[in-house]
Amino acid sequence: MPQSVALKGLPFTVLNVTNAYSGLTIGYHTGLTTAVVWIGGIATPNTTAADIYLKTAAATAVTSCASADLANTTDLIFSCTYRANA
């Protein structure tokens, strides 16, 4: 089973409220091994991580980004704003 990609080590724990997901926007990407029409993510409540998702042209839904979708030359420029636990 492919390993899902997550950005770990956010500076603060994401607010622990059910379904209070915050979006992660990837404004620029290059060097992926999979052709995508969208890539982004969510900061998961009560963690210090954001999970990355993507959508290919043929897909009808987003799927988790797998480690095989990335290469040693992959570049991502992203922004994530989220509410932190007090």
N, C-alpha and C positions, 0 to 999 in steps of 0.2 A: 504494500500500500504506500503510495507516495506521501512524503512528509509535507504538511501544510506550512506555508511561509507566514511568519509573524514578525513584526518589529517589536522587540522586547526591550525592556529597560526604560520605559517612559519615566520621567522624573517624579511623577506623583501617581498614586493609585486612582483609577477612574472611578467616579461616583458609583456607589453600589445601589443602584435602583434598577429593578427589573425592566428590561427592554429600553433602558436609557442609553442607547448606542449613540456614539458620536462619529461623524464621518471623517475619513482620512482621504484627502484629495491628492492624487498623484498628477501633477501638472505636466510632467515630462518623463518619458521613459524611452530607453534605447537598449538594445542588446538582449532582449528577451528571446528565448528559443521557441516561443509560441506566438503566432500572429494573433493579436488581440484588438478588439474595437473599444474596449473599456477596461481600465484597471483602477482599483481604489481599495478602500478598506474601512474597517470600523474599529474603534477603541472599545474593547469589551469591558462591561461593568465589573468592578472589584478586581481588576488586574492592572498590571503595568505593561500591557501589550496591546498591539493593534493587529488584527488579522487582515491579510491581503486577499482580495478576490479579483477575478477577471472574467471577461466574457469574450468568447470568440465569435466570429461572424456567423457561424452556423448554429451557435447555441441559442436556446430560448431563455436561459436563466444564467445567473452568475455561478461560478464554482470557486472553490478555494484554490488559490495559487499554490502550485506544488513546487518543490525545490527543483524539479526537472524543468520548470518553466524559466528558470534563471540560469545565467551563465556567469563565468568569472568577469565578464565585461559588461554586465548589466548595470545601468545607471538609473536611479529613480530620484526624482526631486519631488518632495511631498510636503504637505502641511496638515497638521491635525490639531484641532481645538476641542478640548473636552473639559467637563466639570470634574473636579477632583474631590475626593473625600476630605472632610474637614480634619 
